[in-house]
Amino acid sequence: MTTLSTSRGRSALAVSIVFTCLATAIVLVRVYTRTILVKQMGADDYTILVALAFSWVFFGLFVGEVYHGMGEHYALIPPAIYKMQMLCFWASVPIYQTSLITTKMSILLQYRRVFSTPRMRLACNLLIAFLAVYGTWTILSAWANCVPLEKFWDPTVPGFCFDKKALWFSNSAIHILSDILILVYPMPVLKSLQLPKRQKFALIGVFALGGFVLITSILRLSSLLVISNSTDPTYDNVGAAEWSAIECNVAIICASLPSTRAFLSNLLPHVFSTGSNGYHSRTTRPSRIGRSHLTGTITNTQVQASVIGGLDDRDYDLDKLSPSTASFRTNEKYSEGKEGLSGIKVTTFVTQESISQQVTNEETGSTKDLVRKHSF
C-alpha cells in the first residue's frame, strides 16, 4: 500500500478479503459437490461462477480504491491520486451490480430446477425476466452515471450527472424488493409438504438463507445515505464499499450453501444424515396376476431426504412419503403426480415384513422400479 492508504481503508479491505475468500471457498465446495458427488452441473452452478468472477473483479477495484487513498480526507489527496480512486469507484459500481444480479439469477435457476410444475416455473421465469430488465438498467445507469463519463471523477468537466441519491436508493429499493420476492417465492410450496415439523422447518430454513442477503441490503442503505450526501467522498465511501463487498459475497454464499449438502453429509454424517420413519402395514394379499397388493400405510419406510445437495440424479429431490399418501397398489400405474408437492420428486423405498405368496426376483425388481419412478 502507498502512504495514502489509511487504517479505515485497510480495515474495510480486510473485511472484503474475508468475505470474498469465504464465498470462493463455498463455491469451490459447491462445484466439487456438483461435479464429483452429484455429477450434474447445471445452469445455476455456471451462473454462480460468473457472479464469483465479478466479485473478484470488485475486490480488485476495492484494492485500487484503498491503494489510492480511500478513507483519507479529500483535501489531503493529490488530484491525480483522487482521479484514480474515483475511476476505481466508478468502475466498481456496475461490477457490484452485475455480481449481485447474476447471483439472484442463479438462485432463481435453482428454483426452476426444483419446482417443476408449470405454474411455479412460470412464476420463476417471470422473476428471471424481471431481473434481466432491472439488471440491465442498474448496470447501464451505474456505468453511464454521468455524461460525459469523466465528469464522475472530474466535476469541472461540462456535462450532467444523475441524482446519485435518487438513483442509488431507487436501485437499492428494487434490490430489496427482489430479495423479498426470492425469499417468499418457495415458502407456500414448502409449507404444503407433508413432512414432520423438524424436517419441514429445516427445509424452510435452507430456502430462507436469502434472508441474510435481505438484511445486508437493508444495512447497506445507511452507508449509501452517507456517501450520497457527502462533500468528502474519499473519506465517506468506506462504509458503502465495505457493505457492498459484504452484500454481494453473502449473496453468493447463501446461494451456494444448499448445494453443498452432499459434501457436508459425507464430512459430517451424524449431523447431516437423514432419518427414517416406520409406519405399520395393515394387510397384504395376493392379486389375480400373482403380484401382491400393498394396502394401508407403509412398514419400515426408508426415508432418504436428499432435500438439497443429495446424491440423487437431481440434488434437490425430496425423498419423503407422508402417511396420508402411502396407500397404493403395485400392479397398477400409480398417479401421474400430485400437484400438492409442486414437482418435488418423492421416492420411497419399501421393505415388506410379510407377504402372502412368494414373488420372483424379477417381479420384486419391477415393483421397486415402479415405486421409485413415480412422484406424488
Backbone torsions as a table, in degrees:
resi	resn	phi	psi	omega
1	MET	NA	150.4	175.9
2	THR	-79.7	173.1	177.7
3	THR	-66.0	-14.3	179.4
4	LEU	-79.3	-14.9	177.7
5	SER	-67.8	141.1	-174.8
6	THR	-117.5	166.2	177.9
7	SER	-63.6	-34.6	176.8
8	ARG	-63.2	-45.8	179.4
9	GLY	-65.7	-43.3	-179.5
10	ARG	-66.3	-35.9	177.6
11	SER	-64.5	-44.4	178.0
12	ALA	-64.8	-37.5	179.0
13	LEU	-64.9	-38.0	178.2
14	ALA	-61.7	-41.0	177.2
15	VAL	-62.9	-42.8	179.3
16	SER	-62.5	-40.4	178.4
17	ILE	-60.7	-46.1	-177.9
18	VAL	-60.1	-49.9	-175.6
19	PHE	-72.0	-35.5	178.4
20	THR	-67.1	-42.3	178.8
21	CYS	-68.0	-38.0	178.0
22	LEU	-64.4	-43.7	177.6
23	ALA	-61.5	-39.8	179.0
24	THR	-63.6	-43.6	179.9
25	ALA	-61.8	-43.6	-179.3
26	ILE	-65.6	-40.4	179.1
27	VAL	-65.8	-38.7	177.4
28	LEU	-62.8	-40.8	175.9
29	VAL	-63.8	-40.1	177.9
30	ARG	-61.2	-47.2	-179.3
31	VAL	-63.1	-41.3	176.7
32	TYR	-60.4	-44.6	-179.9
33	THR	-61.8	-45.1	-174.7
34	ARG	-75.3	-31.0	-177.7
35	THR	-91.2	-37.4	-174.7
36	ILE	-96.9	-47.3	-175.3
37	LEU	-85.0	-53.3	-178.2
38	VAL	-84.2	-30.4	-179.7
39	LYS	58.9	45.1	179.0
40	GLN	-156.5	86.6	173.9
41	MET	-76.8	135.5	-178.8
42	GLY	-119.2	178.3	179.7
43	ALA	-60.7	-35.1	179.1
44	ASP	-64.3	-34.4	179.4
45	ASP	-70.3	-42.2	178.0
46	TYR	-66.6	-36.1	179.9
47	THR	-66.2	-38.4	179.9
48	ILE	-68.9	-29.0	174.7
49	LEU	-65.7	-37.8	175.8
50	VAL	-63.8	-44.2	179.0
51	ALA	-60.5	-41.8	179.2
52	LEU	-65.4	-38.9	178.3
53	ALA	-60.5	-43.7	178.3
54	PHE	-68.3	-31.3	176.2
55	SER	-63.4	-38.5	177.2
56	TRP	-70.0	-35.3	174.6
57	VAL	-63.1	-42.9	176.9
58	PHE	-59.5	-41.7	178.2
59	PHE	-61.5	-42.1	178.1
60	GLY	-60.4	-40.9	177.5
61	LEU	-69.5	-32.4	175.4
62	PHE	-61.2	-45.6	177.0
63	VAL	-58.9	-42.0	179.0
64	GLY	-61.4	-39.4	178.2
65	GLU	-64.7	-46.3	-179.9
66	VAL	-64.6	-41.2	179.8
67	TYR	-59.5	-32.8	-178.3
68	HIS	-102.9	29.1	165.4
69	GLY	96.7	15.6	176.8
70	MET	-61.6	130.7	-174.8
71	GLY	103.5	-12.4	175.9
72	GLU	-94.4	152.1	178.8
73	HIS	-68.5	143.7	-176.0
74	TYR	-56.2	-40.1	-175.8
75	ALA	-65.6	-19.9	-176.7
76	LEU	-96.8	0.8	-176.1
77	ILE	-104.7	128.9	176.3
78	PRO	-60.9	148.7	-176.9
79	PRO	-54.8	-41.1	-178.7
80	ALA	-64.9	-38.9	178.9
81	ILE	-69.7	-40.3	178.3
82	TYR	-60.1	-42.5	-179.7
83	LYS	-60.8	-41.9	179.8
84	MET	-66.2	-38.2	178.1
85	GLN	-65.1	-43.0	-179.8
86	MET	-68.4	-31.1	174.8
87	LEU	-63.0	-44.6	177.3
88	CYS	-63.9	-40.3	178.3
89	PHE	-62.2	-47.6	-179.7
90	TRP	-60.0	-42.8	-178.7
91	ALA	-71.9	-28.2	-174.5
92	SER	-72.7	-28.7	-174.7
93	VAL	-65.5	-52.5	177.4
94	PRO	-65.4	-28.8	177.2
95	ILE	-67.4	-43.7	175.5
96	TYR	-58.7	-46.0	-179.9
97	GLN	-61.8	-41.0	-179.4
98	THR	-64.6	-43.1	178.4
99	SER	-61.4	-43.8	-178.0
100	LEU	-68.0	-42.8	-179.4
101	ILE	-65.0	-44.5	-179.5
102	THR	-66.8	-31.6	175.2
103	THR	-64.4	-43.6	178.1
104	LYS	-65.8	-35.7	174.5
105	MET	-60.3	-42.0	179.5
106	SER	-61.7	-41.9	178.6
107	ILE	-62.3	-44.1	-179.8
108	LEU	-67.5	-33.8	175.4
109	LEU	-67.3	-34.0	172.0
110	GLN	-60.9	-48.5	-179.5
111	TYR	-58.8	-42.1	-177.8
112	ARG	-64.6	-30.2	177.8
113	ARG	-76.7	-31.8	-177.7
114	VAL	-79.0	-50.4	-173.3
115	PHE	-96.8	101.3	-167.9
116	SER	-96.6	1.1	178.9
117	THR	-72.5	149.2	-177.5
118	PRO	-55.9	-40.6	-177.8
119	ARG	-64.5	-45.4	-178.5
120	MET	-68.4	-38.3	178.4
121	ARG	-67.2	-35.5	176.8
122	LEU	-63.2	-46.0	178.5
123	ALA	-60.6	-40.3	179.2
124	CYS	-65.4	-42.9	178.6
125	ASN	-63.7	-36.7	177.5
126	LEU	-65.2	-40.7	177.4
127	LEU	-65.4	-39.3	177.9
128	ILE	-63.7	-42.9	178.1
129	ALA	-63.2	-41.9	177.5
130	PHE	-60.0	-45.5	179.4
131	LEU	-64.5	-35.7	179.5
132	ALA	-63.9	-44.5	-179.9
133	VAL	-68.9	-48.8	-179.3
134	TYR	-63.6	-41.5	179.7
135	GLY	-62.2	-40.1	177.6
136	THR	-60.5	-42.8	179.3
137	TRP	-64.4	-48.0	-176.6
138	THR	-63.2	-39.4	-178.9
139	ILE	-68.9	-46.1	-179.2
140	LEU	-67.5	-40.7	-179.5
141	SER	-68.2	-32.3	176.7
142	ALA	-71.3	-37.9	-179.2
143	TRP	-72.4	-42.8	-178.2
144	ALA	-103.3	44.3	-179.1
145	ASN	-62.1	-33.0	178.3
146	CYS	-127.4	149.5	176.2
147	VAL	-128.5	116.9	-3.5
148	PRO	-69.4	166.6	-173.1
149	LEU	-60.4	-37.1	-174.9
150	GLU	-66.7	-12.6	177.3
151	LYS	-65.6	-22.7	178.8
152	PHE	-61.7	-41.1	-179.0
153	TRP	-104.8	-1.8	177.4
154	ASP	-139.4	91.1	-175.9
155	PRO	-61.0	-16.1	-179.0
156	THR	-77.6	-13.3	-179.8
157	VAL	-72.9	131.7	177.8
158	PRO	-63.1	143.5	179.3
159	GLY	149.3	-159.4	179.2
160	PHE	-143.9	159.6	176.5
161	CYS	-131.1	151.2	172.7
162	PHE	-64.5	155.1	173.3
163	ASP	-65.9	110.4	-174.8
164	LYS	-60.0	-42.4	-178.1
165	LYS	-62.7	-47.5	-179.4
166	ALA	-63.4	-42.8	-177.4
167	LEU	-67.9	-50.3	-176.0
168	TRP	-66.2	-40.1	-177.8
169	PHE	-74.6	-34.9	177.1
170	SER	-66.8	-41.8	177.1
171	ASN	-64.2	-41.0	178.7
172	SER	-65.7	-37.1	178.5
173	ALA	-62.9	-40.4	178.8
174	ILE	-70.1	-35.3	174.6
175	HIS	-59.4	-45.2	-179.8
176	ILE	-64.9	-40.9	176.6
177	LEU	-59.9	-44.8	179.1
178	SER	-65.4	-35.3	175.6
179	ASP	-60.5	-43.0	-179.7
180	ILE	-65.4	-44.1	179.7
181	LEU	-61.5	-44.0	179.3
182	ILE	-65.6	-35.5	-178.9
183	LEU	-69.0	-44.6	-174.5
184	VAL	-87.3	-15.0	-174.8
185	TYR	-52.2	-49.7	-176.2
186	PRO	-86.0	-7.8	-170.3
187	MET	-62.7	-43.7	179.0
188	PRO	-58.6	-39.1	178.9
189	VAL	-67.7	-43.6	-178.4
190	LEU	-64.9	-37.6	178.9
191	LYS	-67.3	-27.3	-178.2
192	SER	-80.9	-10.9	-179.7
193	LEU	-67.0	137.7	178.9
194	GLN	-88.2	88.1	-177.3
195	LEU	-132.6	156.6	168.5
196	PRO	-57.1	148.6	-173.6
197	LYS	-56.9	-40.9	-177.3
198	ARG	-62.4	-43.4	178.9
199	GLN	-68.2	-39.0	-179.9
200	LYS	-64.2	-45.0	179.9
201	PHE	-65.1	-36.4	177.4
202	ALA	-64.3	-41.3	179.6
203	LEU	-66.2	-44.2	177.3
204	ILE	-61.9	-38.6	178.9
205	GLY	-61.4	-37.6	178.0
206	VAL	-61.9	-46.0	-178.7
207	PHE	-75.8	-16.2	-178.5
208	ALA	-89.6	5.1	178.5
209	LEU	-58.5	-26.8	178.0
210	GLY	-61.2	-14.6	176.6
211	GLY	-61.1	-30.5	177.4
212	PHE	-66.2	-36.3	176.9
213	VAL	-64.9	-41.9	178.2
214	LEU	-60.0	-41.9	-179.8
215	ILE	-63.6	-45.5	180.0
216	THR	-66.2	-34.0	177.5
217	SER	-63.7	-40.2	179.7
218	ILE	-69.4	-43.9	-180.0
219	LEU	-63.5	-29.5	-179.4
220	ARG	-68.5	-22.3	-176.9
221	LEU	-60.0	-38.8	-178.3
222	SER	-64.0	-37.6	178.3
223	SER	-70.0	-32.5	176.0
224	LEU	-65.8	-37.8	178.7
225	LEU	-62.0	-39.9	-179.7
226	VAL	-64.6	-49.6	-175.5
227	ILE	-72.0	-31.0	-179.0
228	SER	-71.1	-25.4	178.7
229	ASN	-99.7	2.8	-169.6
230	SER	-78.3	144.0	168.1
231	THR	-105.3	3.2	179.3
232	ASP	-132.1	68.4	-170.1
233	PRO	-63.0	-32.1	-178.8
234	THR	-67.1	-29.9	179.0
235	TYR	-84.6	-41.3	-172.2
236	ASP	-86.8	-8.1	-178.0
237	ASN	-78.0	-9.5	-175.6
238	VAL	-58.8	-47.2	-177.4
239	GLY	-63.4	-43.9	-179.5
240	ALA	-64.8	-41.2	179.0
241	ALA	-65.2	-42.0	-179.6
242	GLU	-63.6	-46.6	-178.7
243	TRP	-70.0	-30.3	176.1
244	SER	-65.4	-42.2	177.4
245	ALA	-63.6	-41.7	178.7
246	ILE	-63.2	-45.8	-175.0
247	GLU	-62.4	-49.9	-174.9
248	CYS	-69.0	-30.9	178.9
249	ASN	-80.5	-35.3	174.0
250	VAL	-63.0	-37.9	177.1
251	ALA	-61.1	-43.2	178.4
252	ILE	-63.9	-42.3	179.8
253	ILE	-62.5	-48.0	-178.2
254	CYS	-66.1	-33.2	178.0
255	ALA	-71.7	-26.0	-173.5
256	SER	-97.7	-27.4	-175.9
257	LEU	-55.7	-44.5	-179.6
258	PRO	-57.9	-32.5	-177.1
259	SER	-80.6	1.1	178.9
260	THR	-100.4	9.8	-173.0
261	ARG	-63.7	-38.0	179.5
262	ALA	-62.4	-40.8	177.4
263	PHE	-63.5	-45.1	-179.6
264	LEU	-66.6	-34.1	177.7
265	SER	-64.7	-36.6	176.3
266	ASN	-72.4	-36.8	-177.2
267	LEU	-76.0	-42.7	-178.2
268	LEU	-129.2	72.7	-173.9
269	PRO	-63.0	-31.3	-178.7
270	HIS	-73.2	-23.9	-180.0
271	VAL	-87.6	-42.5	-172.8
272	PHE	-107.4	7.3	179.1
273	SER	-70.6	155.9	-178.6
274	THR	-97.5	153.2	-177.7
275	GLY	-92.6	-177.3	176.9
276	SER	-138.1	151.0	-179.4
277	ASN	-119.9	149.3	174.3
278	GLY	-124.0	128.7	177.9
279	TYR	-122.9	140.7	-172.7
280	HIS	-76.7	137.8	179.0
281	SER	-95.6	133.1	-176.0
282	ARG	-83.5	-56.8	-172.5
283	THR	-142.3	154.9	172.4
284	THR	-139.3	125.4	-178.8
285	ARG	-137.1	150.9	-179.4
286	PRO	-73.1	151.2	175.5
287	SER	-98.0	173.3	-178.3
288	ARG	-66.9	-24.7	-176.4
289	ILE	-103.4	16.4	172.1
290	GLY	92.4	-5.7	176.6
291	ARG	-98.5	156.7	-176.7
292	SER	-91.5	145.9	172.1
293	HIS	-91.3	130.6	173.8
294	LEU	-99.1	120.9	-179.3
295	THR	-124.0	163.3	-179.9
296	GLY	77.7	-155.7	-179.5
297	THR	-94.6	170.5	-167.1
298	ILE	-91.6	141.4	177.1
299	THR	-93.1	133.9	175.4
300	ASN	49.9	54.0	177.1
301	THR	-71.0	119.8	176.8
302	GLN	-85.4	116.5	-176.4
303	VAL	-100.7	115.4	174.6
304	GLN	-106.3	91.4	-173.4
305	ALA	-86.1	75.4	176.8
306	SER	-83.5	65.6	-171.2
307	VAL	-63.8	-50.4	178.9
308	ILE	-136.2	128.8	175.0
309	GLY	71.0	27.7	179.9
310	GLY	-77.7	-177.1	-175.4
311	LEU	-94.4	10.4	178.7
312	ASP	-77.0	178.5	-179.3
313	ASP	-69.7	-18.6	173.2
314	ARG	-130.5	116.3	-166.0
315	ASP	-78.0	8.4	174.9
316	TYR	-110.2	9.3	-178.1
317	ASP	-67.5	141.1	178.9
318	LEU	-106.6	103.6	-175.8
319	ASP	-93.6	81.7	-175.5
320	LYS	-150.9	134.1	178.8
321	LEU	-120.5	127.6	179.5
322	SER	-85.1	153.0	-179.3
323	PRO	-57.4	-34.2	-175.7
324	SER	-70.9	-13.9	-179.8
325	THR	-116.3	20.8	-170.6
326	ALA	-88.6	-16.1	-175.1
327	SER	-80.2	129.6	178.8
328	PHE	-161.4	171.6	174.6
329	ARG	-119.5	133.1	-173.0
330	THR	-83.1	-12.2	-179.4
331	ASN	-95.5	8.7	179.0
332	GLU	-123.9	151.7	177.8
333	LYS	-65.5	126.6	-175.9
334	TYR	-76.3	170.9	-178.2
335	SER	-51.6	143.2	-177.1
336	GLU	-71.0	-2.9	180.0
337	GLY	138.9	147.1	-178.6
338	LYS	-113.6	121.8	-173.2
339	GLU	-63.0	-26.2	-175.5
340	GLY	-60.7	-28.6	179.1
341	LEU	-90.5	-1.0	169.0
342	SER	53.1	46.5	169.8
343	GLY	85.7	-2.5	177.8
344	ILE	-82.8	121.1	-174.0
345	LYS	-67.4	138.1	178.1
346	VAL	-117.0	122.7	179.1
347	THR	-120.9	131.6	-179.4
348	THR	-124.2	130.3	175.0
349	PHE	-100.5	118.8	-171.1
350	VAL	-104.3	129.6	172.4
351	THR	-112.4	116.3	178.6
352	GLN	-87.3	128.5	177.5
353	GLU	-82.2	-29.6	-179.5
354	SER	-149.3	143.6	175.0
355	ILE	-134.8	158.0	-174.8
356	SER	-91.0	-15.7	174.3
357	GLN	-151.9	152.0	-176.0
358	GLN	-73.5	139.0	176.3
359	VAL	-118.5	158.2	-177.3
360	THR	-77.1	163.2	177.6
361	ASN	-61.5	-36.6	-179.4
362	GLU	-63.7	-41.8	-179.6
363	GLU	-67.7	-40.0	178.7
364	THR	-60.9	-42.2	177.9
365	GLY	-63.8	-37.6	179.1
366	SER	-65.8	-41.9	178.3
367	THR	-61.7	-42.9	-179.9
368	LYS	-61.1	-45.8	179.7
369	ASP	-63.0	-38.8	-178.0
370	LEU	-64.2	-43.8	-179.7
371	VAL	-65.7	-39.0	-174.1
372	ARG	-78.2	-22.4	-174.3
373	LYS	-87.5	-16.0	-174.7
374	HIS	-105.0	148.4	-176.9
375	SER	-112.7	157.0	177.4
376	PHE	-96.4	NA	NA
